[in-house]
Amino acid sequence: AMTMDFPLADKKLVEGANSGIYIDFVLRKTGEKLEIVSFKEIPAPTVDGGKIYKESCARCHGDKGEGAKKGIPLIEGHALEHPESDFLKQVREGGEKMPSFSDKMSEKEIGAVVKYVREEIQKGLRKETKHEH
């Protein structure tokens, strides 16, 4: 999130707007003076779980979840038996040689990468048994 303190050309521009929205705006510069002359709300950007997986997970878990030197396979064994809540916790908190990603990813990004693993990498592979450590 970013906050900018440019003055508005007209305060009516922001009537009814909420904080935390994504906007596109136009600045006008007159001499040294900058002011916002128009803005509109735009959709929030989508989070690409596949891209996040490739950038943050594949080097340890393999491009297709097959596992690598540092990470377990995600397409076989007990990785298929864990519920989604366990995956979210593991990515968020780390453990068992895996680093925590809570300081590197937002909750939305963690959710998107877990969704990608569950719905794309593990598609059709999940077992219905409950796994307990």
QUICORVEN-V804258 format. One line per field, one symbol per residue. ss: DSSP state (H for helix, E for strand, C for the rest). phi: phi as a letter, one per 30 degrees, with the letter a starting at -180 (. if undefined). Layout:
ss=???
phi=???
This chain:
ss=CCCCCCEECCHHHHCCCCCCCEEEEEEEEECCEEEEEEEEEECCCCCCHHHHHHHHCHHHHCCCCCCCCCCCCCCCHHHHCCCHHHHHHHHHHCECCECCCCCCCCHHHHHHHHHHHHHHHCCCCCCCCCCCC
phi=.bcbcddcdbddeceidcdidcbcbccccbicdcbdcaabdbddddccddddeddcbddcciecidjbecbddccaidddcddeeddeddddcikhidddcdccbdedddddddddddccdceicddcdccbd
